Amino acid sequence: MKSRNAGKEYYLDAHKAFEKARRNREESSWMQRLRADAISSFAATGFPTIHDEDWKYFDVSPLAALDCAPVFDYKLNGLASGGIDTLGTDKGSRLTFINGQYSAELSTPQALPAGATVCSLAAALTAHAEVLQLHLGRYATAAQSAFNALNMAFLQDGAFIYIPDGIVIEEPINLCFASKSGDATTMTHPRNLIVAGKNSQVTIIESYVCARDDVYFTNSVTEVVAGDGASIDHYKVQMESEQAFHVGTMQVQTGRDCNFASHSIALGGKMVRNNANAVLGAEGTTCTLNGLVLGHGEQIIDNHTIMDHAQPRCNSHELYANILDGKARGVFNGKIFVRPDAQKTDAKQSNRNLLLSRDAIIDTKPQLEIFADDVKCTHGATIGQLDEDALFYLRARGIDKDKARDILTYAFASEIIDQIKVEPLRDRLSNELLSRLARGR
């Protein structure tokens, strides 16, 4: 296995090859600077280690040791729409990406209200350069983490969503990222930028799936900018290969009187790290970050959240639930910051953990850092197994042991699933959960 420094050098060499392959492609000077600054940032820091507090329970050395090749050109590789579990809904625009690059053949864009745009980021670099230059890389910066830096350094494509002031998009926008490595271990770095104008409304489903049970590395970054009065429902579903590595970052910046809600569902992957960060940047905003993890085998699934109350009179709600079986390990680290000027803050955070085996492990660390005095903030965590009294109650009414366990486990997860407003997605995840519980027996 390569050392941490050897892993860093490998990615630096891979970036040189990446830039050489792109040398003849036209690109704006500001984008070139972003990429150059990002790889310089990664070169200065390298990968985090378990000695870094935020990575204490997520050892990236197996990931750093992978010889991951960037994908330079889009290839359909014989895939058809029926060969990809696209999740989401059949209605609304769908953008499909194969190994991080836009697939026109597998995408179904729909007509949108005047001024609204849903397209690939690569196309937006030319057609919407002014918006991208204003927002891209401003919120999820290379300086924040090595993985943000790698994402920007290797940026090729992703999704661009722009909703003008006052526009309501009725149907969900579906973003599907499918990976297929084949003979080589690949890495992809999707970058998504979502900009919602004043009093706009949109629902976005961001899904990560595999076309085959391959080893690969997905490193995604999604930046969300919510204008004053905007309402955004966001769903991230990660159901990748159980041999895959996934690091995902969502960075949200809100305006005044926004309503932003994100639900993260993690079902696949060998090692998964989700970072969900929100800056409540103006008064009157309500922000919800929820998450559900279903882990088994030797999966490691790590959720880190930051809820930054930067302005007064904002509300935040967080509920993360982990269901762990086998030797799976779950991590939850939730930070709530209340800045000195953020009076009248109301923040609630809860982490609930259900361990279905003796070998499953959870590491949980809810955190509050409060620098204002007129606030209501609560946080807590629970860890336990299925309630024996509840099991006895169900069995006494003629329900067999396995079915009783499934009922109680599903009830534990349903508090998250029931909050999903998109009915086809909610039904699909409910069925997936029930199916996995049955197979788990």
N, C-alpha and C positions, 0 to 999 in steps of 0.2 A: 504494500500500500504506500502510495506517495505521501511524503510529509506535507504539512500545511503549506510551507514555502514552495515545495515542488508543485503542489496543486495550484498555487497562485501563479507561478511561472508558466504552467501549462495554459491557463486561461489568458495570460498576457500574450503568449505565442499564438493562441487561437485567434485572438483579436487582431494581431498583425495579419494573419491569413484572411480574416474577415474583411479588413480594410483593403487588402490587395485585391480581393475578388470584387469589391465594389468600386474600384478606382475609376472606372469609366462611366459610372452612373452619375447623372446630374443630381446635385444636391446643394441646398442653400448653405451659405457660410455659417448661419446661426446654428443649423443642425449639426454641422461638422464640429463646431465649438462645443456643443452639448456632449457629443460623443467623445471628443478628445478629453474634455474635463472629467467625464465619468470614468474613463479608463485610468486616468491619472489618479483619481480618488481611490479606485480599487487597488492600484499599484501601491499606494501609500499605506493602505490598511490591511489588505488581504482578507481572507475569510475570518469570521469570528471564531472563537474557541469557547470551550465550556468554562473558561475563566472569566468570560464576559457575562455579566449578570443576566442579561436578556437572553443568552444562549446557553444557560447553565444546564438545561435538561435536553438540549437538542444539539447533539454532537455532529457537526457538519463534515467531519473528516471522511466518512464514506462517500459523501457527495463530492468533496474536493478531490478525492482520489479517482473519480471517474474520468475517463478520456472521452469527453463529450464533444462531438463535432457540430459546429453550427451548420444550419441548413441554408445554403446560399440561394437556391432557386426552387420555385414552387413546382411540385410534381404531384399529380393526382394518384400515381402509383396503383392504378386499377381500382381505386375506391369508388363506391357508388353511395348515393344517399342512404340506401337500405343497409349499408355496412357500417353505419355510424349511429350510435345511440345518442341522438341529438338533444334529448330532453326538451325542456321548454314547452312551447305550444305550436300548433299548426297554423295559428293566426298571427298576423303581424309580420314585420320584416325579420328575416333570418340572415345573418352573416356567418358563414362557415369558414374556418381557418384550418388548413392542414399543415401540421408542423410549423405553426405560427404565421403562415402566409395565406392571404385571402384566396378562397376558391370561388370563382364566379360560377363554375358548373354546379356547385352544391349549395349556392346561396339563392335566396328568394326575396330580394328587396321588394317592398310594397310602396304604393303611392303614399306620400306624406303631405301634410299641410304646407302651404307656401313658406319657404325659408328654412324648413326643417331639413336636416341632413343626417343620413345614416350611411356610412361608407367605410372603406378601409382607411387606416391611418396613412398608408403609403400614398393613396390617391389624395388624401386631404393635405399632405405636405405641399402639394402644388395648388390644389383648388381652394384650400382654406388656410393658406400660410399665415395670414394675419392672426387668426384665432389661435392657431397652434403656437405661434411665436409668443403670444401673450400668456398661454397657460401651460404648455407642455414642459414638464420637469420643474415647474415652479413649486409644487406642493409635495410630491414624492421625490425628494432630491437625492442626488448621488451621495451627498454627505451623510444622509440619514443611515444608510446601511450599505454593506458590500453588495448585497443582492440588487438593491435599487441601482447601484452604480453599474453592475453587469448588465442589467436590463437596458439602461440607456446606452451603454457602450455598444451592445449588440443589436440595438433597435433596428428592425426592418419594417414591421407591420403590426397591426392590431385593429381596433375598432375606433371610429370617430363618430360621436353622436352630438349633434348640436340642435337644441330646441330653442327657437326664438321666444321672446317675451310673449306671454299670454297664450301660447299654443298648448293644446292638450292632445296628447297621443293616446288614443283609446286602447289600441291593442299593444301587448307587450313587444318589446324589441328583443330578439333572441340572438345571443352571441355564443357560438359553439366553437370550441377549440379542441380539435382532435389530433392526437399524436400517433405516429406510426414510425418506429425506428428502423425495422428491417435488420440488415446485417450490421449496421453501425449504431453505436449509442449516440443519440442526438440530443441537442439542447435547443430549446426555443425560448424566446424572450418577448412574449406578446405585450404590447403597450396599448392601453385603452384610455381615451380621453372623452369624458362626458361633461358637456356644458349645458346646463338648463337655465334659461333666462328667467326674468321676473314673472311670477305667477304662472309658470308653465307646469306641466304635469306629464310624467312619463314613468313607465315600468320597464325594467331591464332585467333579463335573465342571462347570467353569465355562466356557462357550463364548460367543464373540462372533462373530456372523455378520452378513451383510447380506442383505436381501430384494431389493436392487437395487444396481447399481454406482454409488452416489450419493456426493456429497461431504457429509460430516458429521463431527461431533466426539464421540467417546465418552471420558468421563472417569470411570473406575470406581475404587472403593475397596472392598477386602474386608478386614475385620478378623476375625482368627481367635483365639479364646481356647481353649487346650487345658488342661483340668484335669489333676491328678495322674494319671499312668498312662494317659492318653488316647492313642489311636492314630488318626491322621487321614492319609488319602491324598487329596491335592488335585491336580487337573489344571486348567490353564488353557489353552484352545485359542483362539487369535485368528486368525480367517480372515475378516476384514472386507473391504469394498470397497477396491480398490487406489487409490481417490481419497480414502479416509477418513484421519482423524487419530485416534490412539488413545493415551491416557495411562492407565495402570493401576497401581494401588498395592495391594500385599498386605502387611499388617502382622500378624505372628504373635506372640503372647505365650504362652509355655509354662509349665506347672507342672513338678512333679517326675516323673522317670521317664517322660516322654512320648516318643512316636515320631511325628514329623511329617515328611511328605515332600510336596513340591510339584514338579510338572513343568510347565514353561511351554513351549508350542509356538507360535511366531509365524510365520504363513504369509502374512498379508494386510496391508493398510494402506499408505498412502503414507508417513506418518511415525508411528512407533510408539515409545513409551517405556514400558518395564515396570520398575517398582520392586518388588523382593521383599525384605522386611526381616523378620528374625526376632530376637526377644529370648529367649535361653535363660535363663529367669528362675528356675530351680530346678535342683538337682543331678540328674544321671543322665539327662538328656534327649539324644536323638539327633534331629538335624534334617538333612534333605536338601533342597537347592534345586538343581534341574536345569533346563536350558533348551536348546531347539533352535530355531535360526533358519534359515529358507530364504528368502533374499532375492534378488530379481532386478530388472531394469529400473533405476529410480532410487529404489528404496525406501531408507528410513533406519530401521533397527531398533536401538534402544538398550536394553540390559539393565543395570540397576544393582542390585546386591545389597548388603545389609548383614547380616552374621551377627554378632550381639552376644552373646558369651559373658560373661554377667553373673554366673554362679555356677560352682562347681567341678564337675569330673567330668562334663563334657558333651562329646558328639561331634558334629561337623558335617562334611557332605560337600557339595561343590558341583562340578558339571560342566556347563559351558555350551559348546555347539558351534554355530558359525556356518558355513553354506554359502552363499556369495555369488557371484552371477553378474551379468553385465551391468555396470552402473555402481552397483550396490547398495553401501550403506555399513552396516557393522555396528559397534556399540560395545559393549564389555563393561567395566564398572567394578565390581569385587568387593572389598568391604571386610570384613575379619575383625577384630573388636575382641576382645581378651582382657583383661578387667578385672583389677585387682590381686588380687581374692579368687578368681579363676577358675583355681585350680591344677588340675593333672591334665586340662587341656583337650587334646583331640585334634581338630585341624581340618585339613581338606584341601580345597584349591580348585584347579580346573583349567579353563582356557579353551583350546579347540581351534578353529582356524579354517582352513577350506578355501576358497581363492579359485579359482573356475573361469574367471575372465577377467582380463585385464590391467588392466581399469578398476575392478574391485571393490576396496573399501577396508575395512580393519578397524582400529579404534583400541581397544587393550586395555590395561587397567591393573589387574592384581591387586594388592591391598594387604593388608598385615598391620600391625596396631598391637597390640603385646603388652606388657602391663604386669605379667605374672606370670612366674615363672622356672621352674616345673616343668610344661612344656607340650610337646606335639608338634604343630607347625604347618608345613604345606607349602603352597606356591602356585606356579603357573607358567602360562605361555601358550605356545602354538605357532601358527605361521602358515606355511602352505605350499600347494602345489598338488598335484594328483594325482601319485602316484609313477610315474615313467616306467618303472622296472624292473617294477613290478606290472602296469602296462598291457602291457608287452612280454610278460610271463609269460602273461597271459590271451589276448592275441592269438596267441601261439605255439601255443595250444591250440584255435584255430579260432574264437575269439569276436571279432566285429567290433569296431571301435574305439568306436562309440557305445555298444554294449552293455557293453563293458569299462569305459567311463567311468561308466555307470550303476551297475554292480556295485560299483565302488570308492566312489562317492559314497554309495550306499545303506549300504554297510558302515560308512562314517564316521558316518552318522546313526543307525545301528541301536543304538549303545551307549546312546543316550537312549531311543529308541522301545522297545527290549526291556525297559526297566525299568517300562513302563506295565503295571500289573497287570490293568486292565480289558480283557479280550480284544477285545470289539467295537471299542473305541476304538483299541486298538493296531493291529488289522487295518485299520481305516479310515485311520489316519494312514500306515500302511505303503503302502497303495494310493494314497493322495494323493501321497505322496512319489514313488513310481514314476511316476505319471501326470505329475507336474510335470517330472520329469527327462526323460521322453519328449517332452513339449511343448517343453522348453527347447532341444532339439536343432534 
